[in-house]
Structures are given as structure tokens and as C-alpha cells.
Amino acid sequence: FEPQDEALVASGDSAGVAAVVEAGCVIVFGDVFFSHPVLARQIIDAKYTARGNNLFVVDPRRSNTAWFASEYVQNRPGSEALVLAAMVKALVGAGKGTPGQAAWLDAIDEKALLERSGVSRGTVARMARSFAEAAKGAIVVAPSVRGLSDVGLVARLARLAVALAGEGKSYLGLPSEGNVKGAYKASVDGGWKPLSALMSELTSGRFKALVSTGVDLLSAYPSAALEKAVSGLDFVASYSLFRDGLEDKAAVVLPGATWLESDGSAVLFDGSPVSWKTVGRPSWGARTLPDVVAMLEKALGAPARGGAARQPVRKPAAPPEWSATVLRARLESVLSAAGAKSADVKALIAVPASGHSGVGGITRRMDWANELFPTGVAELSARDAAELGVKDGDSVVLASESARPQFTARVTDRLQAGVVSVAAHDPLGRALFSWQSLDDGVFSTAPGSVRIARESKQ
């Protein structure tokens, strides 16, 4: 799963699609139109079910979801927790909830929350009032891979707002993929090493060999240090449907099959299970992942499926409940990070694109998806482009502490000045972010920072 998923799923259970059907007020953080289009239709339909129904969309980028909003709230990148904290304060101020239910927020300055999120007090008040007065309402959190700071905190604040607003209110946490909840449970129950820890150990030289049956690390979390570490391994093997970054380093490439080429099951975001039957058998020597894992276990002498279960060796990255001290400290950290930056430093966010999944290991090979949402494109605000003398279609260099790739500029009115967006499925864009592990063992999901330079024409 993607970096935002572990913290989102660990924060608690999510309501299902029924929570937004005919809801009088839905507040969306993120772009469900592209990331979860089926659910997006239900959310949009709810707005038009009855006169007076409201849809608020909170997103630094004016997305397609925002087109349908009763009110679009353009916050500053990474400030979603601040917007929710201000909303919780507004609910408490309106007499919602029980005394002391959000007492840990009393010491946080409301003015600072509003100023650093870029959202007015009136806007927050309208969101809180509409949500509280609706007979049925939902808060939807659909984070992208980078751009929303502290996903776990945002999820908990959303759940707190739901609890304060009273009956008929629900929280929906939408991870990036269909089986994230099932994968997370399997990783915790099986005692799997967090990916962030694995990458740290790879770059430190702990391992001499790597057999990868999952995401292509070099495309999903590109960095010079990781590429050097993988290139220096004695042996690399990769299981994949397509050739990508890791396959170029591999001595052995195992041809993979898709999930539709075997019977399977998944656990969706709301905890509901689904299952499917094989559509077609693998061909050309490809094997399904369960078959490959079983063969590896047999060759290594590991217990066969159904044998002695391994005991968990780690706990979930985030416990279901955080203390008031932890909540306040994490909110203060987000507040501090949202402070003013140098004028030439732009906030960088990664945005989802319809048809693409994850880092695009499969979907970047689909012509229609890549034609609609190609890689190598960076969105700049019209104001920033004018100040830099950049025109739509020009080549620009985005420079961060980790990379300096070249992109084709797309000048847009979807972004406010000081913000740049890249596609979440683009390895070039992902290379601009730092993928170091945080203290709680997960990757940061906060916005990045870049400087823009117009590429001189030869």
C-alpha cells in the first residue's frame, strides 16, 4: 500500500458507502473524483438529493470534485489538520459534544490555525454549522501519497468532529487501493517489517540480497541512496508484470500474473469482504503471486501454508487511541510546519489521476491512461508562471533536496500561488520527495518543497 494508507487504516474503522447516500452534508478532504470515482458519484448525487444539501471540498488544488461543491475550500498544502481542528473548536463553541471532549484543543490558538491554513473563520463556521445541523452527514478523508500532513492526526480529528456533531454523522477513511485494510491486517498479524524500515536497512548495507514480490521500490520511492544500495547487492530478483526500475537491476525477473488470473479475496476500506473467481489462467510462463510465494517457502524450507503461524513481532504503527498530549504535540508540529517559507520555495503536492493506480506500475503501460494523464508534467499556478516567465508547455526544472528532474510545465488556475503539483503515479515527481522513515516507522505524507527554474533553450 501507499505511504498514506498505513496511518489511515491504523487510525480506526471507516463507515461504508451508505454513509454518504442522501447525506445532507458531506465534507471531503482530497479528490475523490479521481481517486475513488464510484464513491464520488454517490457523494455528488447526495448533494442534489434535496434542496439545501451541502458538499464542502477541502483541497489545495481545485480538483474535479471541487467543481460539484457547494463551497470549495482552498487550504494551504498540508494544513488539513488545522482546518479540522478549527472546525472542532467551532463545534465546541456551538455547544456540541460533552464538556471536556476536546479540552486538549483549548491551548491551541484558533487565529493561528486559520491563518496558517489560509481558511477564514466564516468558512469554518459554515462547515461546522451545516455538518451539525444535517440529519445525516459524513466527513471523507481521501489523502494522496504526498500533500496531507500527518494522515493519522487528520483521521482522528475527523472522527472527533463526527462524535461532537451528534447522531447521524459518519467518518470515511479512503485508502489508495481496494485491499489496503486486508493487506494492513496481514502485515500486522504476520509481523512484517515496515517498508520504511526495510529501505533504511537496505541503504545502510544490512542486506546482501533482495527478492521483491511487491511494489517496485526504485519507482515508488526513488532516491540516489536507494538506487546505489540496490545496485550494490550481490543478488536481486523481482516478480513483476512489467519491466521497471527494479527489474533493470535484477539478475532474475519472474513474470507475474494479475489478480484476475487467480481466485482471490480482499477486505475493503469499510471492512467488508469481497471475493472473485479466476477470469483466465496465466499464460507465457507467468505465475500468480501465491504460487511464487509457496515455491519460495518450499525452497527455503519455511512452513507451508496452514503450518505453524508466526507470532506478530511488531504492533500497528499507530494505536487506536492517542493521548491528549500526543494529539496536541502532533497538531503543534503541523502548525509549526505550516509557517511562512521563502518566496522562491514552492510547496509540492502529488495528486491522483483517473485510471492510474499507486506508482503506475501497471497503469503507466495503459495507453489511454497515459495519454490522459502523462508523466513528466508539473502544474504551476498562473501567477507563479507569469512571475517566472514560464508559458504552458515550457520545460522547467524542479529542484528539491533529493532530485532535480525536468518537467513540461502546465499552467493552471487550479492552484494558488506558491504551490506546484506533480502526478502521484510519476516516478520523476516522486523523486522530488524525501522518503525517510519518521519516528513512528511510517513515511511522511507532508508536502515537499521545490524551487522552479525555467530551462534555457539551446
Secondary structure, 3 states (H helix, E strand, C coil): CCHHHHHHHHCCCCCCHHHCCCCCEEEEEECHHHHCHHHHHHHHHHHCCCCCCEEEEECCECCHHHHCCCEEECCCCCCHHHHHHHHHHHHHHCCCCCCCCCHHHCCCCHHHHHHHHCCCHHHHHHHHHHHHHCCCEEEEEECCCCCCCCHHHHHHHHHHHHHHHCCCEEEEECCCCCCHHHHHHHHHHCCCCCHHHHHHHHHCCCCCEEEECCCCHHHHCCCHHHHHHHHCCCEEEEEECCCCCCCCCCCEEEEECCHHHCCEEEECCCCCEEEECCCCCCCCCCECHHHHHHHHHHHHCCCCCCCCCCCCCCCCCCCCCCCHHHHHHHHHHHHHHCCCCCCCCEEEEEECCCCCCCCCCCHHHCHHHHHHCCCCEEEEEHHHHHHHCCCCCCEEEEECCCCCCEEEEEEECCECCCEEEEECCCHHHHCCCCCCECCCCCECCCCEEEEEEECCCC
